[in-house]
Amino acid sequence: MRLSESGAALRRDDPQPLYLQLQQLIRSAIQESRIEKDSAIPTERNLSAQFDVSRITVRKAVDGLVDEGLLTRRRGAGTFVLGQRVEKVFSKLSSFSEDMISRGRTPHSIWVSRTIGAVTPEEALSLGLSPGTMVYRFQRIRLADGQPMATERATIPAYCLPSIEVVGDSLYEALSQTGHRPVRALQRLRAISFGKAQADALGVTAGSPGLFIERIGFLADGRAAELTHCHYRGDSYDVVAELHDI
């Protein structure tokens, strides 16, 4: 796709810097759907040739659109228009699979590991478990419509599941079937920059922004049912919380 085919051009006599003019041309093309969601924009080299500007100018324009949340860089693939962002609602206790299905997207998991062992001191403190209690640990990459969205590491007390094999794409579905789905949870969120390992797993560049969410879920009788650590892509998620005046 050539932006210049629509008659768009940069004006050398315009006091506005060239990178801002180029930024606006790309932004308009996205807003007018001339560049489709999830599709790649032309490379820096192509944009430089189309508009007769330096690659530094192109990079500066693209950087601004990445910061705005209109574009995202995918390691080894190029720069893409962001698709529909996912709203992670904190007022409702839901799983990743449920969030994606409710938005018409298809969830999938790539398993990294499934293990069973004695609770660690850190896990025991978070879950209120006695030393030596057995737990299941699940680590996976969560995808929506084939696109990596988050990494997830969950620790589940063994009393919540009959075996490690019963967990498929949805951990909460497996917990529901055994009557051990959490009914309330404490969640903690913070903004992060992805290190190389997390960035590689999610197909983004190291240093890209992300969201870290820790969740401790509880059963109706007060026992802990899960400790989950999730790293979400910052370019794909909005956090929504419903607030009430007390």
Steps between C-alpha positions, in 0.01 A plus 500: 500500500638836393379797702609731223259338251208691655663830411649543846825693504725683739522874456850640523366855540288400801643619833383176658792251526505226237475221756176647637358531148584138428356399836171667411488330158541158660253585775239609245552184296434292813194703605353482149565123485734532203736294713309215662526396863776245570663565161859613451586852394772555238856455623718792602693460176183509288356801683832679468497440123130588457531837670866580431592540864767345717438178689562696821198717411290189431610336824411811700153508343440131566631526858235763572221276370630208705491722808141598411398136488411500129794286390702220654836351406517121476846357530620362168172580323473878466266774621125432511178689555360399834181300495219524752626556852373276777344654810599316814216574742599483866143500630439148364691184585556335162758289322703589192296255290173654617628852429597407143183302420280785626671727247456260211862386497638147509722420801783251487793400720856394432614291793843571643486266799271308738654380823404381848701555815509627855403862554790748514531741795384789278198304372413384851501860624278623216257208514497444875612138460697284741857396411501179297155557345494372143418740218463487123691757293391600150699722269376597154474767233146625440392587145194656340433431130853361480667813639699477827331719760639400839717259693348329801644312796244347738543310824197294610474307830469131425173479696335702219565256215496119473805494270723724294363364171145633544600855406449584133481845345304640796624455857181651640289248308695217662461659842126547439457131418647402837308767693815698578464809285594817694209719607709803593855616443760758590679650200806718478607677182812688401651634180819331383747492214548153351836333538637291216343169608148640536535708182613196300205297627252770396666598171577858602826687541683505833409811695143507365237605757293238674263440789579263785200368691523279809178332608424296810163327473295362788225243542173570680639336817796739502766259379734617224440347156757668275807719481537634148767725352417640155702725272273670247606687188457869569409570138198269514338560838303772676425459869145596604381530858149585617503746790223583747459783746492353849 
